[in-house]
Amino acid sequence: MRHVRIAAVEIIAVRGPRPETASGPRQGQVKPVHVYPEHGHGHDQPPRAYQAQLAAGEVEALYVRIGTDAGIDGFYGPIDWEAAWAVRTVLAGFLLGQDALAGTIAWDKLNRLDRHGRHGYLKMAISAVDNTLWDLRGKAYDAPVYQLLGGPSRSRIPAYASTLGTSHDPGHISSFAAGLVAEGYPAQKWFLVHGPADGTEGLEADVAMAQQVRQVVGPKTRLMFDAFMGWDLAHARSFARRVEHLEPWWLEEPFPPSQYPAFVELHRATRVPLSAGEHLYDRADVLPYLRDGVLTMLQCDPEWCGGVTELVRIVGLAETFGVPVIPHGHSIHAALHVVASQSPATCPMVEYLLLSMPGHHHFEQHPPAPVGGSFELPDRPGFGIELDDGKITSRRLV
């Protein structure tokens, strides 16, 4: 199979009835825009363009299909509409006629194609194409992606429970955190709600939440906290000082990545380990954080940083500095296969967003979901993504 040429690049939108979701209140998280009172807690964000057009009770998901002159297709998703737009309008035409099996070269060409491709929506689009081509190559060679990458390293991959959206009502915190321990999750990440605009009262509320979770889960469960770039240095120092005795595994992304000096200062000021990476988009972004010992965990996302191809390179770079990588859990297919291909010391586990992932993969026949706090590795070629026609009422190209 010397050359397999790309003959089609399509974005497929599938729609169907909205799945049932867990009832009860949902908890927001601190965000950078919350420094403005009119955009603070309780103010809904405007709907995305394609979501606004859905009928009541419907959901939609977008997938990439890359077809070839050899009859082998790659399929990946769901992807964000921003990435889908860029794949269709910027990348699709260029990809036609390219060698689908020459993944490194295809990635390099796409990375050089547009001056703005290093970050943002174009990088998300490059990631979507790269992941789709990995699926295609897995089908061409009849092997899961993790096997093409040199794995598997384990038969099951541990997952940490990411609790985004979970209510912070004290009674719910206790029952939910205890339930995750009982299910077998080795670690839990909780999302911080308040930032500098909320003053001392907000800080005390976040500290109280952290203390309650630690009391519930005990000393053996690893515990992490995510501030989603919503803090300043003074607020981060105060929180870190108050929770050091809880021995968090990490405090995640207290600042935007552009505020690198703040990461350095916080690293010097606290014993709480720091993590970041979902908004670091290539090896160049990652390097100073590793070189200066600022992070103890790296969390780049294969759907944002350039796909499986770039994530594997980032993992190799991080390994030379002794910093493990747990990919950000925006989706799970690509992250699971990369982690499965690496040493447990290098990639110890994956992130699983408990409330969003079931809906995210709703239209799939084999939606990835952990059992007992870990994932069984799929053995289907590529990523093994297949749609469930019983959940789909319409399909269209966008």
Buried (B, 14 or more C-beta within 10 A) or exposed (E): EEEBBBBEBBBBBBBBEBEEEEEEEEBBBBBBEBBEEEEBBEEEEEEEEBEEEEEEEBBBBBBBBBBBEBEBBBBBBBBBBBBBBBBBEBBBEBBEEBBBBBBEEBBEBBBEBBEEBBBEBBBBBBBBBBBBBBBBBBBBBEBBBBBBBEBBBBEBBBBBBBBBBBBBEEEBBBEBBBEBBEEBBBBBBBBBBBBBBBEEEBBEBBBBBBBBBBEBBEEEBBBBBBBBBBBBBEBBBBBBBBBEEBEBBBBBBBBBBEBBEBBBBBBEEBEBBBBBBBBBBBBEBBBBBBEEEBBBBBBBBBBBBBBBBBBBBBBEBBBEBEBBBBBBBBBBBBBBBBBBBBEEEBBBBBBBBBBBBBBBBBBBBEBBBBEEBBBEBBEBBBBBBEBBEEBBEEBEEE
